[in-house]
Structure formats: structure tokens, C-alpha cells
């Protein structure tokens, strides 16, 4: 790097002992000084070493207190403070926002939060004034472009489950992937996207670019990626996920992929799914597969359409074909359950559990006859013995 070379040359030129006998810096100290200076001026200061640690998944900073980090195995530990004072943390966050945001981004009592993406794809959120002390949280985003077979090797699912999900994609079934934070929803969504043929046009909708479709250029050459945008300091220019969803439908997509559904965008998304954009997919935060349905109804009610709950349930039943629930237990990600949406009785969604990781019954035996025939046409044959080991 040019900056390191120039800094090294400068230190080398100044390391000649002065007349009063100033000792030169030892090489290790020189290297440390160079790295800290470059990180402070061009990079992310003392945050840089934490971001370079591949084992760290989350970073929690509160003022000038010790920094807490979470690692891949789910364990937590503390390291030294990132800054020397709360005021320094606020200035540090402002510098990051200025460097990393293409648009004007303020961080002050009138704009007390910052939400941005770092160059490595990590997500940074910071708050001040509304929190007791200024706080900064970084969620690491490791791009894992895995295929379904890779997830089998990692223990996330059985080969039979992978075959079933692959057939669902080829059969253009609409899929909701649900789970908690860090459960592998995005990783599974990418794997399912890799099952889509290169001739199909994909449009993705995200709060922040995390799916990484641009890294799959050879597999999906015809695509567009849309990202939501907050309002500027004057309160103008906001582009919501709901608005992006409506935009995406005008872009001639074969499939619409929503990175995470969490609000009013659920209504236009399900409308699109029920009107011919089959094969669409999204993720949601949910504790169980069945809790997806009331959450979808709640999200759609945020669109202020005035549509009664009974009608919303009918829309869900006609739009969503499968719900896949994933879980992270002690660092191990697994597909826990798969529901096939059957119908709605108005008050609730009728769904069959066709796969359960803890079931002692043959998997996928509960598929409806028409669905089983469709899956068979797309290469899936359900075995009649226990598939999960």
C-alpha cells in the first residue's frame, strides 16, 4: 500500500539519531505506529483490528467502556476500549459516516442515529442522545455464496431436504425463510437463489446490500439490486422497502427477492406473489414457522389498506407456498421445520408440517397429492424412511 510505503520512508528518514541522542524507534514499534496512523486517517481507527479478525461476528461499543465482541461459536468476551472518552466516540462515528456515506449523513441530537454499510459488507449502527451513552454496534456480514449441497456438508440440512428445496425453486414456489438473528436465513436464501437458472431475471430489494447478487454475475447476468434510502437532514428523499417493492414490479422481474420483510412492504410483495410473480422469496424474523402468519398479517396492516384480517389471511394463503424455519443452536445452524401452506379459514392459515428435524416419521409424506406430483415433475422423490441423521 502506498500509504505504508510513504510512512515507512518518512520514519526511516527521521530515524537517524539526533544530536542530543534521540534513539530511533525499533522496527516493531515503527510498524505499529504506521498501522495506527493509517487506520486513523484512512481506515476505521482502533475498530480496524476487530474487523480484520475473521472469528468476530458482532462488536458492541458503549462510550469509552470495554468493547464486547461475539465470535462465531456464540461466545462473548471483552477487549480494551475503542476510545478514551464518550465525546471521542461521537466524533469517531461522525468521521466514519462522512467517509462511508455517499449522501449527507448527520450524527447529532437532531439526527441521533446512523445506519450504514462498511466496505467489507458489515452493518454499523450508532446512536447518541437517545441512549444513556453513545453506542456503536457492528454486525459482521460474511458473504457465504454457498450451494445447497455445501449447506448439507455443514450440517444445516439433509440431502433429501436440499433436493426438496431445489425442486421448490425449479417449480417456482414462493418461499418465506424465517428464523432468529444469525440463524442462517440470508445464507440459505443465497443458496436458493443459486438454484435459479441464468436465463431468469432477478430483482432484489434490501434495506442494505447483503445478498451479494452482484457477486453471482456469471450465474445471474440479468439482475437489478434495489436498496432502501432514509430521508436526508431536511426529511426528504426517503425511499422505503414498500416503495421499492412497487418499483421492482415495473422492472419486468421473473422473480422478486426481498432480503428481509419487516413492515408495510409485505402487502405489495404478497400481491405480487399472488399475481404471477411465482418463485419469489424473502426472509423474516420469527421464532417458529407458524408465527410467520400472524406477523405477515401485522406487517400488511401497517400498509393502512383497510383490508380486514380475514382477507389478509386469504392473501397469505394464496401467495405463500412454503415456510422454511431455521435455527442457530450453539453455533450450529439447522433447518428446523418446513410448512406447506394449504388454505385459510379466514381467521387463521391452514398449513401442514411436511418436514421437522425432530420428527420420527418419514419426511415430506404430508405433502398434498398435487404438490407431491409437482415436486416429482421437478426431480424430487420423497423417501419413506427417516432422512435426518
Number of C-alpha atoms within 10 A of each C-alpha: 5 7 13 14 11 12 18 16 12 11 17 14 9 12 15 13 11 10 6 6 8 10 10 15 16 9 10 9 11 17 16 10 16 19 18 18 16 15 16 15 10 12 15 20 18 16 17 14 12 16 20 10 10 11 14 19 21 22 21 17 22 22 22 19 17 16 19 17 21 18 16 15 13 16 11 13 10 13 11 11 17 19 21 11 13 17 13 15 23 21 13 17 23 18 14 19 23 14 15 14 13 8 11 9 22 17 20 15 11 10 15 15 20 19 18 18 20 19 8 12 18 20 19 20 16 24 23 23 15 12 12 10 18 23 22 22 19 22 19 21 16 13 16 13 20 16 18 27 16 14 19 16 11 13 15 23 23 21 17 19 23 21 18 20 23 23 21 24 23 18 18 18 21 24 27 25 25 31 23 16 13 18 21 22 27 22 21 23 24 23 22 21 27 20 17 19 12 16 11 14 18 24 23 25 26 22 18 18 19 19 25 15 21 14 11 16 12 9 17 20 15 14 19 17 16 18 16 17 16 14 12 14 12 6 8 9 11 12 14 18 27 20 14 22 25 15 14 23 17 8 14 13 19 18 26 27 25 26 24 23 24 17 19 22 23 27 25 19 28 22 16 20 25 17 11 12 21 21 22 28 27 24 23 22 20 18 15 17 23 21 12 21 22 16 18 22 22 17 18 25 19 16 16 10 10 9 11 11 17 15 14 24 23 17 19 26 25 18 24 24 23 25 26 25 29 27 23 18 12 10 14 15 19 21 25 20 21 26 24 23 20 16 19 19 11 15 12 17 19 17 20 18 20 17 24 18 18 10 13 11 14 17 22 24 16 16 19 14 10 9 15 17 13 15 24 15 13 17 14 20 16 18 12 11 11 13 20 17 8
